[in-house]
Amino acid sequence: MLGLDAQLQAPARLKIMSMLAAVSEIEFSTLRGELDVSDSVLSKHIAALTHVDYVRARKGNHLGRRTTWVSATRSGRAALSAHVAALRAIIADVD
């Protein structure tokens, strides 16, 4: 459909990007908990979004343990805004 982003049609990816839109970055384990998915499933979604430059992941330490932080890129934020606008246009006439 016109305006819909194929990379954001999967509900988990749309939720990831929606969560990232509200923060500068988020810990991988927080995303995993909110989505209620396994590490491997979330890793695949993050990899797909990284491949199209919608997110960036960085490794770091938090409270003495290794962790991964995920953030939306500028192009990812723009893609999310365009996708949401397309969704709103599709449902504009729904009562």
Backbone hydrogen bonds, N-H to C=O, Kabsch-Sander energy under -0.5 kcal/mol:
donor,donor_aa,acceptor,acceptor_aa,energy
4,L,1,M,-1.4
6,A,4,L,-0.6
8,L,5,D,-1.7
9,Q,6,A,-0.8
14,L,10,A,-2.3
15,K,11,P,-2.3
16,I,12,A,-2.5
17,M,13,R,-2.5
18,S,14,L,-2.2
19,M,15,K,-2.6
20,L,16,I,-2.4
21,A,17,M,-1.6
22,A,18,S,-0.6
22,A,19,M,-1.0
23,V,20,L,-1.0
26,I,70,V,-2.6
28,F,68,T,-3.1
30,T,27,E,-0.7
31,L,27,E,-2.0
32,R,28,F,-2.7
33,G,29,S,-2.1
34,E,30,T,-2.4
35,L,31,L,-2.5
36,D,32,R,-1.5
37,V,32,R,-1.4
42,L,38,S,-2.3
43,S,39,D,-2.8
44,K,40,S,-2.0
45,H,41,V,-1.9
46,I,42,L,-2.8
47,A,43,S,-2.6
48,A,44,K,-2.2
49,L,45,H,-2.3
50,T,46,I,-2.4
51,H,47,A,-2.4
52,V,48,A,-1.1
53,D,50,T,-1.9
54,Y,49,L,-3.1
55,V,49,L,-0.9
56,R,71,S,-2.8
58,R,69,W,-2.7
60,G,67,T,-2.7
62,H,65,R,-2.8
65,R,62,H,-1.3
67,T,60,G,-3.0
69,W,58,R,-3.3
70,V,26,I,-3.0
71,S,56,R,-2.6
73,T,54,Y,-2.3
77,R,73,T,-2.4
78,A,74,R,-2.1
79,A,75,S,-2.3
80,L,76,G,-2.3
81,S,77,R,-2.2
82,A,78,A,-2.3
83,H,79,A,-2.4
84,V,80,L,-2.7
85,A,81,S,-2.2
86,A,82,A,-2.1
87,L,83,H,-2.3
88,R,84,V,-2.6
89,A,85,A,-2.1
90,I,86,A,-2.0
91,I,87,L,-1.9
92,A,88,R,-0.5
92,A,89,A,-0.6
94,V,91,I,-1.9
